[in-house]
Amino acid sequence: MEALDQITATLAITMGLAWASGINLYATLLTLGFLANSGNIDLPPDLQIVANPLVMAAAGTMYFIEFFADKTPGVDTGWDAIHTFIRIPAGAMLAAGAVGDLNPAVEIAAALLGGSLAAGTHATKAGTRVLINTSPEPFSNWLASVGEDVAVVGGVWASINHPAVFLLALILFVIMMIWLLPRIWGGVKNVFRFIIGWFRKEEPPPRP
């Protein structure tokens, strides 16, 4: 039973960090560092660096920037596009580091699964934001951004303190994500098709 609990706990934090990184990497790092420095978690050797004050300061600075960029319609989509090359590899690295000092095969498997999960959550977040940005009012954008921040902090905390509950919620999220992504992608294509058509629209000839 103890071995099963250990496997559940390791799997929860491994996938939890990857999932959260795909949404907001800097909030994930800050939450993990805070929990480590406050004594609420003993980090595996490969993850202890995130509790370093310098790493936390850098993550805090980037989170401060992202906090405002992520709540500005249009800017958030550009920010997400840039972070496609940051969140996904970071999710893979955090997942690999979270399995602890086991063996290279387990770390590689964790990195592959973690990177895939981070890619899925990032695509869901970024695609949803493109659709939300079609709304003329900014309030839905702010609400989505705040909800994502709360979900990341709560998800990382739950993956550590309630691993079994978190894994069940994660399974439900993945099922919903698989169902949503094709629909989100279809909506995103329609948005970009409209934008391209708008720019290609011919200007009326000047009056004589």
C-alpha positions as CSV (number, residue, x, y, z in Angstrom):
1,M,0.0,0.0,0.0
2,E,2.8,2.3,0.8
3,A,4.5,1.6,-2.5
4,L,1.2,2.4,-4.3
5,D,0.9,5.7,-2.4
6,Q,4.5,6.6,-3.4
7,I,3.8,5.9,-7.1
8,T,0.6,7.9,-6.9
9,A,2.4,10.9,-5.3
10,T,5.2,10.8,-7.8
11,L,2.9,10.5,-10.8
12,A,0.7,13.3,-9.5
13,I,3.5,15.9,-9.0
14,T,5.1,14.8,-12.3
15,M,2.0,15.3,-14.4
16,G,0.8,18.2,-12.2
17,L,3.9,20.3,-12.9
18,A,3.7,19.5,-16.6
19,W,0.0,20.4,-16.8
20,A,0.5,23.6,-14.9
21,S,3.6,24.6,-16.9
22,G,1.5,24.5,-20.1
23,I,-0.8,27.2,-18.7
24,N,1.5,29.4,-16.7
25,L,5.1,28.4,-16.2
26,Y,6.1,31.2,-13.9
27,A,3.2,30.8,-11.5
28,T,4.1,27.1,-11.4
29,L,7.7,27.8,-10.5
30,L,6.8,30.4,-7.9
31,T,4.2,28.0,-6.2
32,L,6.7,25.1,-6.2
33,G,9.5,27.3,-4.8
34,F,7.2,28.8,-2.1
35,L,6.0,25.3,-1.0
36,A,9.6,24.1,-0.8
37,N,10.9,27.1,1.2
38,S,7.9,26.9,3.6
39,G,8.6,23.3,4.3
40,N,5.5,21.9,2.7
41,I,7.3,19.7,0.3
42,D,10.7,18.0,0.0
43,L,11.8,18.5,-3.6
44,P,13.6,15.8,-5.5
45,P,17.3,16.7,-6.1
46,D,16.8,17.7,-9.7
47,L,14.1,20.2,-8.7
48,Q,15.7,21.8,-5.6
49,I,17.1,24.6,-7.8
50,V,13.6,26.1,-8.2
51,A,13.6,27.0,-4.5
52,N,16.8,29.1,-5.0
53,P,16.0,32.8,-4.3
54,L,17.6,33.8,-7.6
55,V,15.4,31.5,-9.5
56,M,12.3,32.6,-7.6
57,A,13.2,36.2,-8.2
58,A,13.5,35.6,-12.0
59,A,10.2,33.6,-12.0
60,G,8.5,36.4,-10.0
61,T,9.7,39.1,-12.4
62,M,8.4,37.1,-15.4
63,Y,5.2,36.4,-13.7
64,F,4.7,40.1,-13.0
65,I,5.1,40.8,-16.7
66,E,2.9,37.9,-17.7
67,F,0.2,39.0,-15.3
68,F,-0.4,42.1,-17.3
69,A,0.4,40.7,-20.8
70,D,-1.9,37.8,-20.2
71,K,-4.8,40.1,-19.5
72,T,-4.4,42.4,-22.5
73,P,-6.5,41.2,-25.5
74,G,-4.2,40.5,-28.5
75,V,-1.0,40.8,-26.4
76,D,-1.9,37.6,-24.7
77,T,-2.0,35.7,-28.0
78,G,1.4,37.0,-29.0
79,W,2.7,36.1,-25.5
80,D,1.3,32.6,-25.9
81,A,2.9,32.2,-29.3
82,I,6.3,33.1,-28.0
83,H,5.9,30.8,-25.0
84,T,5.1,27.8,-27.2
85,F,8.9,27.4,-27.2
86,I,9.2,27.9,-23.5
87,R,6.3,26.2,-21.7
88,I,6.5,22.9,-23.5
89,P,10.2,22.1,-23.0
90,A,10.0,23.5,-19.4
91,G,7.1,21.1,-18.7
92,A,9.1,18.2,-20.0
93,M,12.1,19.2,-17.8
94,L,10.0,19.6,-14.7
95,A,8.3,16.3,-15.2
96,A,11.7,14.6,-15.7
97,G,13.0,16.3,-12.5
98,A,10.0,15.4,-10.4
99,V,10.5,11.6,-10.8
100,G,13.6,11.8,-8.6
101,D,16.8,9.9,-8.9
102,L,15.5,6.7,-10.5
103,N,16.9,5.8,-13.9
104,P,17.4,7.5,-17.3
105,A,14.5,5.4,-18.9
106,V,12.0,6.7,-16.3
107,E,13.2,10.2,-16.7
108,I,12.9,10.1,-20.5
109,A,9.4,8.6,-20.2
110,A,8.4,11.3,-17.8
111,A,9.8,14.0,-20.1
112,L,7.9,12.6,-23.1
113,L,4.6,12.4,-21.2
114,G,5.2,15.7,-19.4
115,G,6.1,17.5,-22.7
116,S,3.0,16.1,-24.4
117,L,0.7,17.2,-21.5
118,A,2.2,20.6,-21.4
119,A,1.7,20.9,-25.2
120,G,-1.9,20.0,-24.8
121,T,-2.7,22.4,-22.0
122,H,-0.8,25.2,-23.8
123,A,-2.7,24.6,-27.0
124,T,-6.0,24.6,-25.1
125,K,-5.1,27.8,-23.3
126,A,-3.8,29.6,-26.4
127,G,-6.6,28.5,-28.7
128,T,-9.2,29.5,-26.1
129,R,-7.7,32.9,-25.8
130,V,-7.8,33.5,-29.5
131,L,-11.6,32.8,-29.4
132,I,-12.1,35.0,-26.3
133,N,-10.3,37.9,-28.0
134,T,-13.0,38.0,-30.6
135,S,-15.2,39.5,-27.9
136,P,-15.1,43.3,-27.9
137,E,-15.1,43.6,-24.1
138,P,-12.0,42.8,-22.0
139,F,-13.7,41.3,-19.0
140,S,-14.0,37.8,-20.3
141,N,-10.2,37.9,-21.0
142,W,-9.5,39.1,-17.4
143,L,-11.7,36.4,-16.0
144,A,-10.1,33.7,-18.0
145,S,-6.6,34.9,-17.0
146,V,-7.4,35.1,-13.3
147,G,-9.1,31.7,-13.5
148,E,-6.0,30.2,-15.1
149,D,-3.7,31.6,-12.4
150,V,-5.9,30.2,-9.6
151,A,-6.1,26.8,-11.4
152,V,-2.3,26.6,-11.6
153,V,-1.7,27.5,-8.0
154,G,-4.5,25.2,-6.8
155,G,-3.4,22.4,-9.1
156,V,0.2,22.4,-8.0
157,W,-0.9,22.4,-4.4
158,A,-3.4,19.6,-4.9
159,S,-0.9,17.5,-6.8
160,I,1.3,17.5,-3.7
161,N,-1.3,17.3,-0.9
162,H,-4.1,15.3,-2.6
163,P,-2.4,13.3,-5.4
164,A,-5.2,10.8,-5.9
165,V,-7.9,13.5,-6.2
166,F,-5.6,15.5,-8.5
167,L,-5.0,12.5,-10.8
168,L,-8.7,11.9,-11.1
169,A,-9.3,15.6,-12.0
170,L,-6.4,15.4,-14.5
171,I,-8.0,12.4,-16.2
172,L,-11.2,14.3,-16.6
173,F,-9.4,17.3,-17.9
174,V,-7.5,15.3,-20.5
175,I,-10.8,13.8,-21.7
176,M,-12.3,17.2,-22.0
177,M,-9.2,18.6,-23.7
178,I,-9.3,15.8,-26.3
179,W,-12.9,16.7,-27.0
180,L,-12.3,20.4,-27.0
181,L,-9.1,20.8,-29.0
182,P,-10.6,20.0,-32.5
183,R,-13.4,22.4,-31.9
184,I,-11.1,25.1,-30.6
185,W,-8.8,24.6,-33.6
186,G,-11.8,24.9,-36.0
187,G,-12.8,28.2,-34.3
188,V,-9.2,29.5,-34.5
189,K,-9.0,28.7,-38.2
190,N,-12.3,30.7,-38.7
191,V,-10.9,33.7,-36.8
192,F,-7.6,33.7,-38.9
193,R,-9.6,33.2,-42.1
194,F,-11.7,36.2,-41.3
195,I,-8.6,38.3,-40.5
196,I,-6.9,37.3,-43.7
197,G,-10.0,38.0,-45.7
198,W,-10.4,41.4,-44.1
199,F,-6.8,42.4,-45.1
200,R,-7.2,41.0,-48.6
201,K,-10.4,43.0,-49.1
202,E,-9.9,45.4,-52.1
203,E,-10.2,49.0,-51.4
204,P,-12.9,50.9,-53.4
205,P,-11.5,52.9,-56.3
206,P,-11.1,56.6,-55.6
207,R,-13.8,59.0,-56.7
208,P,-12.9,61.2,-59.7
